[in-house]
Amino acid sequence: MKNIILIFITLSCASLIMSNLLFLTSDTTKTCPKYSCDSGLETDECAKASGKFSDGTRIVGIKVCPDKKVCAGIIENDFQKDEEETEKC
């Protein structure tokens, strides 16, 4: 009888784990934003995001900041949203 209970508990746990794994992988439309160089950005801009993260169409154009300034939005990985966003140096 102990073996049957142990088998039942093991199968129940395995089933729960598998259902959670399927839940985690069911949303396949979200992907990392696609980054590319964009020389058309304004002088003080270093990154501009468009498209939606939720449907996988997010594109982020980036350019190097002048005078050793930093583009904080890229460091913070702040582009995983659906709204358009521009970061300045």
Residue pairs with C-beta under 8 A, 6 or more apart in sequence:
29 54
29 55
29 56
30 53
30 54
30 56
31 56
31 58
33 49
33 51
33 53
33 58
33 59
33 60
33 79
33 80
34 58
34 59
34 60
35 59
35 60
35 61
35 62
36 59
36 60
36 61
36 62
37 61
37 62
37 63
38 48
38 61
38 62
38 63
39 63
40 61
41 47
41 48
41 61
41 63
44 88
44 89
45 63
45 86
45 87
45 88
45 89
46 62
46 63
46 64
46 65
46 69
46 71
46 73
46 74
46 87
46 88
46 89
47 60
47 61
47 62
47 63
47 71
47 73
47 74
47 79
47 86
47 87
48 60
48 61
48 84
48 85
48 86
48 87
49 58
49 59
49 60
49 61
49 79
49 81
49 84
49 85
49 86
50 58
50 59
50 84
51 57
51 58
51 59
52 58
52 82
53 79
53 80
53 81
53 82
54 82
58 79
58 80
60 74
60 79
62 71
62 74
65 71
65 89
66 89
69 89
70 89
71 87
71 89
72 87
73 79
73 85
73 87
74 87
78 85
78 87
79 85
